[in-house]
Amino acid sequence: MEDVLIPVLIVGMLFIGLPWLIMHYVTRWKTAATLTGGDERLLEELHDLARRLDDRMCSIERIMTAENPNWRQQCAPEQQALPSRSADLDIDAEFARLSERSRTREVR
């Protein structure tokens, strides 16, 4: 009886237990890689905060330029020209790209 029981257990562990264990952790890794609802809310809050900070920086730069048109050269004399606002990262486009990527992960 013992001569039959051990090979049956070994074969069962190899063909049932091992694939189950591998599939279990593969599904765990896939679910851990997706964004949760809380993560998406946090991402939206951070996007809103970044947009508001960008608006504030634009306002401050307009005020500074109105008061002193040469303030950029006075603050950073080693830099000849600072990059324009159009060269900055488009926050809305980046947010849309990240949101789309998170949605495609959830679908998988």
C-alpha positions as CSV (number, residue, x, y, z in Angstrom):
1,M,0.0,0.0,0.0
2,E,2.8,2.4,0.9
3,D,4.5,1.6,-2.4
4,V,1.5,3.0,-4.3
5,L,0.6,5.9,-2.0
6,I,4.0,7.8,-2.2
7,P,4.1,7.8,-6.1
8,V,0.5,8.9,-6.3
9,L,1.1,11.8,-3.8
10,I,4.3,12.9,-5.7
11,V,2.4,12.8,-9.1
12,G,-0.5,14.7,-7.6
13,M,1.8,17.3,-6.1
14,L,3.6,17.8,-9.4
15,F,0.6,18.0,-11.7
16,I,-1.9,19.6,-9.3
17,G,-0.1,21.3,-6.5
18,L,2.7,22.9,-8.3
19,P,0.6,24.5,-11.2
20,W,-1.9,25.7,-8.6
21,L,0.8,27.4,-6.6
22,I,2.3,29.0,-9.7
23,M,-1.1,30.2,-10.9
24,H,-2.0,31.5,-7.5
25,Y,1.1,33.8,-7.3
26,V,0.8,34.9,-11.0
27,T,-2.7,36.2,-10.3
28,R,-1.5,37.9,-7.1
29,W,1.2,39.7,-9.1
30,K,-1.2,40.8,-11.7
31,T,-3.7,42.2,-9.2
32,A,-0.9,44.0,-7.3
33,A,0.2,45.8,-10.5
34,T,-3.2,47.5,-11.0
35,L,-4.3,50.8,-9.6
36,T,-7.0,50.7,-6.9
37,G,-9.8,53.2,-6.6
38,G,-7.9,54.9,-3.8
39,D,-4.9,55.2,-6.0
40,E,-6.9,56.7,-8.9
41,R,-8.5,59.3,-6.5
42,L,-5.0,60.2,-5.2
43,L,-3.7,60.5,-8.7
44,E,-6.6,62.8,-9.6
45,E,-6.0,64.9,-6.5
46,L,-2.3,65.2,-7.3
47,H,-3.1,66.1,-10.9
48,D,-5.5,68.9,-9.7
49,L,-2.8,70.1,-7.2
50,A,-0.1,70.2,-9.9
51,R,-2.5,72.1,-12.3
52,R,-3.3,74.7,-9.6
53,L,0.4,75.1,-8.7
54,D,1.2,75.5,-12.4
55,D,-1.5,78.2,-12.6
56,R,0.0,80.0,-9.6
57,M,3.5,79.9,-11.1
58,C,2.1,81.5,-14.3
59,S,0.5,84.2,-12.2
60,I,3.6,84.9,-10.2
61,E,5.7,85.0,-13.4
62,R,3.3,87.5,-14.9
63,I,3.4,89.7,-11.8
64,M,7.2,89.6,-11.7
65,T,7.4,90.4,-15.4
66,A,5.0,93.3,-15.0
67,E,7.1,94.7,-12.1
68,N,10.5,94.0,-13.5
69,P,10.9,92.8,-17.1
70,N,14.5,91.7,-16.5
71,W,13.9,89.6,-13.4
72,R,14.8,86.3,-15.1
73,Q,18.3,87.5,-16.0
74,Q,18.8,88.9,-12.5
75,C,17.8,85.6,-10.8
76,A,19.8,83.3,-13.1
77,P,22.6,85.2,-14.8
78,E,24.5,82.1,-15.8
79,Q,21.5,80.9,-17.9
80,Q,21.1,82.9,-21.1
81,A,17.5,82.0,-21.7
82,L,15.1,79.9,-19.7
83,P,12.9,77.4,-21.5
84,S,9.5,78.7,-22.5
85,R,6.3,77.5,-20.9
86,S,5.5,75.5,-24.0
87,A,8.6,73.4,-23.4
88,D,7.2,72.3,-20.0
89,L,5.5,69.0,-19.5
90,D,1.9,69.0,-20.5
91,I,0.4,67.8,-17.2
92,D,-3.1,67.1,-18.7
93,A,-1.7,64.9,-21.5
94,E,0.5,63.0,-19.0
95,F,-2.5,62.5,-16.7
96,A,-4.6,61.2,-19.6
97,R,-1.8,58.8,-20.6
98,L,-1.5,57.4,-17.1
99,S,-5.2,57.1,-16.6
100,E,-5.6,55.2,-19.9
101,R,-2.7,52.9,-19.0
102,S,-4.4,52.1,-15.6
103,R,-7.7,51.4,-17.4
104,T,-6.0,49.0,-19.8
105,R,-4.4,47.2,-16.9
106,E,-7.8,46.8,-15.2
107,V,-9.3,45.3,-18.3
108,R,-6.6,42.6,-18.5
